[in-house]
Amino acid sequence: MPTDLAHSLGTLPAFLAYFGLAIAMTGVFVFAYLWVTPHDEMRLIRENKEAASISFIGALLGFIIPLATATAQSVSWLDCLIWSVVAMIVQVLTFLVVHWFVPRLSEEISNNEHAPALFLAGISIGVGILNAASMTY
């Protein structure tokens, strides 16, 4: 039993490195996503606009799902970083494609319209799941 504990604690540095990378990449994603979207999600969320919260959480989960897969499947810290960047690019492109198909998307989210926010959130999570499934190499 003491060797099991020692082994588990021996993997703590790897856990901290991968967890730290995942948290850092989540922060980078949030910054990039907020920069790309024409509407100000954080202001809208502070103003209690549910649509902004719904769409943002969908995008965040759409990124975190493949990020978790990249973390679990990666063979190294660099491999995890590369696939995290791929997940981020896919999720940002998802917003841009949905925005292209729904040109008033940002305006509708700013006006707290739920249907477009739910549509964006659903597409974002769906793409995130497909992204994650594609990372099982």
GROMACS elastic network, one bead per residue, 0.5 to 0.9 nm:
[ bonds ]
;  ai    aj funct       b0    kb
    1     4     6  0.51462   500
    1     5     6  0.65597   500
    1     6     6  0.87628   500
    2     5     6  0.51136   500
    2     6     6  0.61613   500
    2     7     6  0.85638   500
    3     7     6  0.59592   500
    3     8     6  0.84379   500
    4     7     6  0.50633   500
    4     8     6  0.60866   500
    4     9     6  0.85414   500
    5     8     6  0.50584   500
    5     9     6  0.60619   500
    5    10     6  0.83314   500
    6     9     6  0.51374   500
    6    10     6  0.58937   500
    6    11     6  0.87885   500
    7    11     6  0.66013   500
    8    11     6  0.54482   500
    8    12     6  0.69098   500
    9    12     6  0.51279   500
    9    13     6  0.82223   500
   10    13     6  0.70744   500
   10    14     6  0.84380   500
   11    14     6  0.54324   500
   11    15     6  0.63693   500
   11    16     6  0.88121   500
   12    16     6  0.61124   500
   12    17     6  0.85688   500
   13    16     6  0.50893   500
   13    17     6  0.61284   500
   13    18     6  0.86837   500
   14    17     6  0.50498   500
   14    18     6  0.61599   500
   14    19     6  0.83680   500
   14    77     6  0.89053   500
   15    18     6  0.53286   500
   15    19     6  0.58545   500
   15    20     6  0.82088   500
   16    19     6  0.51125   500
   16    20     6  0.57154   500
   16    21     6  0.83219   500
   17    20     6  0.51361   500
   17    21     6  0.60761   500
   17    22     6  0.86102   500
   17    77     6  0.77360   500
   18    21     6  0.50034   500
   18    22     6  0.61159   500
   18    23     6  0.86287   500
   18    71     6  0.66763   500
   18    77     6  0.68291   500
   18    80     6  0.80111   500
   19    22     6  0.50328   500
   19    23     6  0.61745   500
   19    24     6  0.85131   500
   19    71     6  0.83147   500
   20    23     6  0.51552   500
   20    24     6  0.60429   500
   20    25     6  0.84948   500
   21    24     6  0.50498   500
   21    25     6  0.59867   500
   21    26     6  0.84397   500
   21    71     6  0.88656   500
   21    77     6  0.81278   500
   21    80     6  0.83189   500
   21    81     6  0.74104   500
   22    25     6  0.51290   500
   22    26     6  0.60663   500
   22    27     6  0.86313   500
   22    64     6  0.85283   500
   22    67     6  0.69642   500
   22    68     6  0.78550   500
   22    71     6  0.74611   500
   22    80     6  0.87178   500
   22    81     6  0.85040   500
   22    84     6  0.80248   500
   23    26     6  0.50572   500
   23    27     6  0.63262   500
   23    28     6  0.87532   500
   24    27     6  0.50843   500
   24    28     6  0.62941   500
   24    29     6  0.86433   500
   25    29     6  0.60169   500
   25    30     6  0.85162   500
   25    67     6  0.84332   500
   25    81     6  0.80170   500
   25    84     6  0.69270   500
   25    85     6  0.78776   500
   25    88     6  0.84694   500
   26    30     6  0.61546   500
   26    31     6  0.86261   500
   26    60     6  0.80784   500
   26    63     6  0.79013   500
   26    64     6  0.72861   500
   26    67     6  0.84146   500
   26    84     6  0.89506   500
   26    88     6  0.88009   500
   27    30     6  0.51131   500
   27    31     6  0.62323   500
   27    32     6  0.86076   500
   28    31     6  0.51560   500
   28    32     6  0.60935   500
   28    33     6  0.84821   500
   28    88     6  0.86779   500
   29    32     6  0.50738   500
   29    33     6  0.58599   500
   29    34     6  0.83362   500
   29    60     6  0.80152   500
   29    63     6  0.77622   500
   29    85     6  0.86700   500
   29    88     6  0.60296   500
   29    89     6  0.88980   500
   29    91     6  0.89223   500
   29    92     6  0.85954   500
   30    33     6  0.51961   500
   30    34     6  0.59851   500
   30    35     6  0.84120   500
   30    60     6  0.74319   500
   31    34     6  0.53109   500
   31    35     6  0.61309   500
   31    36     6  0.87511   500
   32    35     6  0.50289   500
   32    36     6  0.61851   500
   32    37     6  0.87651   500
   32    88     6  0.85135   500
   32    92     6  0.79544   500
   33    36     6  0.51353   500
   33    37     6  0.62125   500
   33    56     6  0.87862   500
   33    59     6  0.83558   500
   33    60     6  0.88900   500
   33    88     6  0.86439   500
   33    91     6  0.84567   500
   33    92     6  0.62909   500
   33    95     6  0.86271   500
   34    37     6  0.55271   500
   34    38     6  0.81625   500
   34    39     6  0.81758   500
   34    40     6  0.70848   500
   34    41     6  0.69274   500
   34    42     6  0.82247   500
   34    56     6  0.88880   500
   35    38     6  0.76857   500
   35    40     6  0.87090   500
   36    39     6  0.88620   500
   36    92     6  0.75210   500
   36    95     6  0.86579   500
   36    96     6  0.83910   500
   37    40     6  0.73548   500
   37    41     6  0.81872   500
   37    92     6  0.88847   500
   37    95     6  0.78428   500
   37    96     6  0.83030   500
   37   106     6  0.75387   500
   38    41     6  0.89583   500
   38   106     6  0.62661   500
   38   107     6  0.87091   500
   39    43     6  0.88659   500
   39    44     6  0.82487   500
   39    52     6  0.86977   500
   39   106     6  0.54805   500
   39   107     6  0.73557   500
   39   109     6  0.78086   500
   39   110     6  0.65895   500
   40    43     6  0.55256   500
   40    44     6  0.62155   500
   40    45     6  0.86243   500
   40    52     6  0.84722   500
   40   106     6  0.89725   500
   40   110     6  0.80464   500
   41    44     6  0.50395   500
   41    45     6  0.59195   500
   41    46     6  0.84758   500
   41    49     6  0.88598   500
   41    52     6  0.54957   500
   41    53     6  0.72681   500
   41    55     6  0.88319   500
   41    56     6  0.71146   500
   41   109     6  0.88352   500
   41   110     6  0.82225   500
   42    45     6  0.50452   500
   42    46     6  0.61029   500
   42    47     6  0.85143   500
   42    52     6  0.80253   500
   42    53     6  0.84537   500
   43    46     6  0.50715   500
   43    47     6  0.61836   500
   43    48     6  0.87599   500
   43    49     6  0.88321   500
   44    48     6  0.64139   500
   44    49     6  0.52939   500
   44    50     6  0.81668   500
   44    51     6  0.85070   500
   44    52     6  0.60790   500
   44    53     6  0.79684   500
   44   109     6  0.87432   500
   44   110     6  0.67740   500
   44   112     6  0.85367   500
   45    49     6  0.52405   500
   45    50     6  0.68187   500
   45    51     6  0.83535   500
   45    52     6  0.59623   500
   45    53     6  0.57802   500
   46    49     6  0.74503   500
   47    50     6  0.89181   500
   48    51     6  0.89044   500
   48    52     6  0.85852   500
   48    53     6  0.83462   500
   49    52     6  0.57688   500
   49    53     6  0.68529   500
   49   109     6  0.82103   500
   49   110     6  0.75713   500
   49   111     6  0.79887   500
   49   112     6  0.54394   500
   49   113     6  0.88723   500
   50    53     6  0.50585   500
   50    54     6  0.60760   500
   50    55     6  0.86491   500
   50   109     6  0.86634   500
   50   112     6  0.63160   500
   50   113     6  0.84122   500
   50   114     6  0.74144   500
   50   117     6  0.87315   500
   51    54     6  0.50977   500
   51    55     6  0.61951   500
   51    56     6  0.84556   500
   51   108     6  0.84795   500
   51   109     6  0.53921   500
   51   110     6  0.75477   500
   51   111     6  0.81111   500
   51   113     6  0.59343   500
   51   114     6  0.50438   500
   51   115     6  0.82196   500
   51   116     6  0.80343   500
   51   117     6  0.52220   500
   51   118     6  0.75804   500
   52    55     6  0.53620   500
   52    56     6  0.59726   500
   52    57     6  0.84577   500
   52   109     6  0.57321   500
   52   110     6  0.69558   500
   52   112     6  0.69737   500
   52   113     6  0.89231   500
   52   114     6  0.86503   500
   52   117     6  0.68743   500
   53    56     6  0.51854   500
   53    57     6  0.59637   500
   53    58     6  0.84315   500
   53   117     6  0.84182   500
   54    57     6  0.53945   500
   54    58     6  0.61945   500
   54    59     6  0.87740   500
   54   114     6  0.79626   500
   54   117     6  0.59819   500
   54   118     6  0.64171   500
   54   120     6  0.86121   500
   54   121     6  0.64296   500
   55    58     6  0.51342   500
   55    59     6  0.63342   500
   55    60     6  0.86733   500
   55   109     6  0.80131   500
   55   114     6  0.88788   500
   55   116     6  0.83156   500
   55   118     6  0.63222   500
   55   119     6  0.80823   500
   55   120     6  0.58230   500
   55   122     6  0.84315   500
   55   124     6  0.84023   500
   56    59     6  0.51447   500
   56    60     6  0.61004   500
   56    61     6  0.85966   500
   56   117     6  0.84538   500
   56   120     6  0.88121   500
   56   121     6  0.72211   500
   57    61     6  0.60115   500
   57    62     6  0.82593   500
   57   121     6  0.71045   500
   58    61     6  0.52391   500
   58    62     6  0.59275   500
   58    63     6  0.86296   500
   58   117     6  0.87592   500
   58   118     6  0.81277   500
   58   120     6  0.72583   500
   58   122     6  0.65783   500
   58   123     6  0.81263   500
   58   124     6  0.57304   500
   58   125     6  0.56828   500
   59    63     6  0.62792   500
   59    64     6  0.86528   500
   59    91     6  0.68092   500
   59    92     6  0.83864   500
   59    94     6  0.87491   500
   59    95     6  0.80001   500
   59   120     6  0.78646   500
   59   121     6  0.60694   500
   59   122     6  0.87448   500
   59   123     6  0.86437   500
   59   124     6  0.51682   500
   59   125     6  0.66327   500
   59   128     6  0.83501   500
   60    63     6  0.51685   500
   60    64     6  0.60982   500
   60    65     6  0.86429   500
   60    91     6  0.86176   500
   60   124     6  0.83152   500
   60   125     6  0.83666   500
   61    65     6  0.58966   500
   61    66     6  0.87710   500
   61   121     6  0.87506   500
   61   124     6  0.77858   500
   61   125     6  0.61190   500
   61   128     6  0.73836   500
   62    65     6  0.57822   500
   62    66     6  0.72450   500
   62    67     6  0.89454   500
   62    87     6  0.85827   500
   62    91     6  0.66444   500
   62   121     6  0.81474   500
   62   122     6  0.88706   500
   62   123     6  0.85061   500
   62   124     6  0.50665   500
   62   126     6  0.71142   500
   62   127     6  0.66373   500
   62   129     6  0.69753   500
   62   131     6  0.86213   500
   63    66     6  0.58702   500
   63    67     6  0.61550   500
   63    68     6  0.87776   500
   63    84     6  0.84614   500
   63    87     6  0.60245   500
   63    88     6  0.61689   500
   63    90     6  0.83615   500
   63    91     6  0.61233   500
   63   124     6  0.81466   500
   63   125     6  0.79297   500
   63   127     6  0.89875   500
   63   128     6  0.59140   500
   63   129     6  0.89929   500
   63   131     6  0.88375   500
   64    68     6  0.59840   500
   64    69     6  0.85902   500
   64    87     6  0.84238   500
   64   128     6  0.78187   500
   65    68     6  0.52950   500
   65    69     6  0.65667   500
   65    70     6  0.88061   500
   65    87     6  0.89516   500
   65   125     6  0.80973   500
   65   128     6  0.59948   500
   65   129     6  0.64165   500
   65   131     6  0.83098   500
   65   132     6  0.62793   500
   66    70     6  0.59992   500
   66    71     6  0.84478   500
   66    83     6  0.84001   500
   66    84     6  0.75477   500
   66    87     6  0.61017   500
   66   128     6  0.59133   500
   66   129     6  0.67500   500
   66   130     6  0.83084   500
   66   131     6  0.58653   500
   66   133     6  0.77105   500
   66   134     6  0.87964   500
   66   135     6  0.74494   500
   67    71     6  0.61200   500
   67    72     6  0.86084   500
   67    80     6  0.82079   500
   67    83     6  0.75482   500
   67    84     6  0.54760   500
   67    85     6  0.88855   500
   67    87     6  0.65926   500
   67    88     6  0.85241   500
   67   132     6  0.75177   500
   68    71     6  0.50580   500
   68    72     6  0.61743   500
   68    73     6  0.85306   500
   68    84     6  0.88704   500
   68   132     6  0.79813   500
   69    72     6  0.50533   500
   69    73     6  0.58502   500
   69    74     6  0.81278   500
   69   132     6  0.56726   500
   69   133     6  0.79356   500
   69   135     6  0.67593   500
   69   136     6  0.74708   500
   70    73     6  0.52185   500
   70    74     6  0.55603   500
   70    79     6  0.80629   500
   70    80     6  0.54443   500
   70    81     6  0.82235   500
   70    82     6  0.87959   500
   70    83     6  0.58384   500
   70    84     6  0.64244   500
   70    87     6  0.85795   500
   70   132     6  0.74746   500
   70   135     6  0.66317   500
   70   136     6  0.82860   500
   71    74     6  0.55998   500
   71    75     6  0.88430   500
   71    77     6  0.84243   500
   71    79     6  0.87733   500
   71    80     6  0.55702   500
   71    81     6  0.85623   500
   71    83     6  0.85761   500
   71    84     6  0.81833   500
   72    75     6  0.87300   500
   72    80     6  0.85107   500
   73    80     6  0.79267   500
   73   135     6  0.75541   500
   73   136     6  0.66680   500
   73   137     6  0.73983   500
   74    77     6  0.72491   500
   74    78     6  0.83877   500
   74    79     6  0.55282   500
   74    80     6  0.51043   500
   74    81     6  0.88445   500
   74    83     6  0.81846   500
   74   137     6  0.88840   500
   75    78     6  0.83197   500
   75    79     6  0.61766   500
   75    80     6  0.74379   500
   76    79     6  0.50746   500
   76    80     6  0.62806   500
   76    81     6  0.86500   500
   77    80     6  0.51202   500
   77    81     6  0.62505   500
   77    82     6  0.87776   500
   78    82     6  0.61797   500
   78    83     6  0.86873   500
   79    82     6  0.51831   500
   79    83     6  0.63192   500
   79    84     6  0.85077   500
   80    83     6  0.53159   500
   80    84     6  0.59994   500
   80    85     6  0.86464   500
   81    84     6  0.50288   500
   81    85     6  0.62812   500
   81    86     6  0.87097   500
   82    85     6  0.52458   500
   82    86     6  0.63935   500
   82    87     6  0.88111   500
   83    87     6  0.61492   500
   83    88     6  0.85758   500
   83   135     6  0.79554   500
   84    87     6  0.50144   500
   84    88     6  0.62358   500
   84    89     6  0.86929   500
   85    89     6  0.61797   500
   85    90     6  0.85873   500
   86    89     6  0.51611   500
   86    90     6  0.61641   500
   86    91     6  0.86504   500
   87    90     6  0.51800   500
   87    91     6  0.62283   500
   87    92     6  0.87127   500
   87   128     6  0.77160   500
   87   131     6  0.69055   500
   87   132     6  0.81337   500
   88    91     6  0.52079   500
   88    92     6  0.62089   500
   88    93     6  0.85411   500
   89    92     6  0.52152   500
   89    93     6  0.60560   500
   89    94     6  0.84760   500
   90    93     6  0.51176   500
   90    94     6  0.60889   500
   90    95     6  0.88820   500
   90   127     6  0.80764   500
   90   128     6  0.81471   500
   90   131     6  0.77330   500
   91    95     6  0.65543   500
   91    96     6  0.88399   500
   91   124     6  0.67381   500
   91   127     6  0.74932   500
   91   128     6  0.70946   500
   91   131     6  0.89689   500
   92    95     6  0.52672   500
   92    96     6  0.64533   500
   92    97     6  0.88008   500
   93    97     6  0.60867   500
   93    98     6  0.85371   500
   94    97     6  0.52092   500
   94    98     6  0.61615   500
   94    99     6  0.84320   500
   94   120     6  0.87061   500
   94   123     6  0.77345   500
   94   124     6  0.64907   500
   94   127     6  0.74536   500
   95    98     6  0.52021   500
   95    99     6  0.59335   500
   95   100     6  0.84699   500
   95   120     6  0.73427   500
   95   123     6  0.87909   500
   95   124     6  0.74107   500
   96    99     6  0.50036   500
   96   100     6  0.60829   500
   96   101     6  0.87707   500
   97   101     6  0.64045   500
   97   102     6  0.85786   500
   98   101     6  0.51191   500
   98   102     6  0.59731   500
   98   103     6  0.82295   500
   98   105     6  0.81072   500
   98   119     6  0.88024   500
   98   120     6  0.67824   500
   98   123     6  0.80837   500
   99   103     6  0.53430   500
   99   104     6  0.74506   500
   99   105     6  0.58208   500
   99   106     6  0.76890   500
   99   120     6  0.86196   500
  100   103     6  0.54154   500
  100   104     6  0.89166   500
  100   105     6  0.87071   500
  101   105     6  0.87583   500
  102   105     6  0.53526   500
  102   106     6  0.88515   500
  102   116     6  0.81460   500
  103   106     6  0.78264   500
  103   107     6  0.87126   500
  104   107     6  0.52712   500
  104   108     6  0.60131   500
  104   109     6  0.85955   500
  105   108     6  0.51173   500
  105   109     6  0.61231   500
  105   110     6  0.85043   500
  105   116     6  0.64206   500
  105   117     6  0.78823   500
  105   120     6  0.86356   500
  106   109     6  0.51070   500
  106   110     6  0.60192   500
  106   111     6  0.85144   500
  106   116     6  0.89773   500
  107   111     6  0.61534   500
  107   112     6  0.87083   500
  107   113     6  0.88934   500
  108   112     6  0.63774   500
  108   113     6  0.53636   500
  108   114     6  0.82040   500
  108   115     6  0.88689   500
  108   116     6  0.68656   500
  108   117     6  0.80295   500
  109   113     6  0.54829   500
  109   114     6  0.71964   500
  109   115     6  0.89101   500
  109   116     6  0.68878   500
  109   117     6  0.60408   500
  110   113     6  0.75616   500
  112   117     6  0.82886   500
  113   116     6  0.65012   500
  113   117     6  0.68785   500
  114   117     6  0.50811   500
  114   118     6  0.59763   500
  114   119     6  0.84581   500
  115   118     6  0.51939   500
  115   119     6  0.60977   500
  115   120     6  0.86627   500
  116   120     6  0.61325   500
  116   121     6  0.85001   500
  117   120     6  0.51687   500
  117   121     6  0.60596   500
  117   122     6  0.85159   500
  118   122     6  0.59319   500
  118   123     6  0.84536   500
  119   122     6  0.52122   500
  119   123     6  0.61629   500
  119   124     6  0.84784   500
  120   123     6  0.52089   500
  120   124     6  0.59544   500
  120   125     6  0.85828   500
  121   124     6  0.50434   500
  121   125     6  0.61420   500
  121   126     6  0.84742   500
  122   125     6  0.52652   500
  122   126     6  0.60052   500
  122   127     6  0.84962   500
  123   126     6  0.50306   500
  123   127     6  0.59972   500
  123   128     6  0.83741   500
  124   127     6  0.52614   500
  124   128     6  0.60595   500
  124   129     6  0.87005   500
  125   129     6  0.61913   500
  125   130     6  0.86802   500
  126   129     6  0.51672   500
  126   130     6  0.63519   500
  126   131     6  0.85078   500
  127   130     6  0.50573   500
  127   131     6  0.59094   500
  127   132     6  0.84842   500
  128   132     6  0.60623   500
  128   133     6  0.85386   500
  129   132     6  0.50601   500
  129   133     6  0.61279   500
  129   134     6  0.85749   500
  130   133     6  0.50352   500
  130   134     6  0.61344   500
  130   135     6  0.87434   500
  131   134     6  0.51702   500
  131   135     6  0.65610   500
  132   135     6  0.51864   500
  132   136     6  0.72052   500
  133   136     6  0.57854   500
  134   137     6  0.75422   500
